[in-house]
Amino acid sequence: MNEEISPHSWAPDWVPDSGFQLRLAGVHFDALRIQGQLGEETAKQLCRLAGYDPGPIVYELNGFRWMYFLLPPGTVRERSWPSYAQRYSSRTRPAVAAYVGVPALSGCTWPLAWRSLPTRERPYVDPDQLEKAIGD
């Protein structure tokens, strides 16, 4: 399901070389998680608002089909998100670490995939644009 991407493609240091790895939220990025069709609709709207370069969005290929919008570290707690959107940061819950799976740019990354890749221009999803996408 993942497209083959040149091994010379740019990627942040938190993107693994192969498979997928769990990354501690709040260190490399914060994340906003939205389930299923609502997550997909949010991603579509965000893509339109961002000129089809929204920044990194990871989705699960099975189960609840969560969509993870990866934001700059420290930004997810600064806003009031809807109750259906789950926040992941360094302080998601007291004394509980929150990890998010991050797939490699290519190869077998099941059960995770990129909905939208990080780019040099968009290493993170813009919180303002995501907030607007959710509100529209």
C-alpha angles and dihedrals in degrees: 000000000000117000117238108254126195112265085230092062114122118253134168115256090253092067109094123232093234141006111357137294135202113245126196110247115234093035106069097007144339119241138210113204123204125178131239123309093002089056091048092049090049090051091050092050091046090051091054093047093047097049090254093301102093099154128243118351120168124193136191115237096207141030115022092354094229118196116215118203108199112216132181112283114273097019106096094072093051093074141057106242124187117271092251091060114083118211123220118191139127088285102039092134128354112271093357122109116217117214128190124198115238119194126215117254092253144006128046109341099153128183088028132056140170117260087181127004127230112252135190088255093045111028087157139024111263107246092212092054092045091051090051092047091053092047096049 
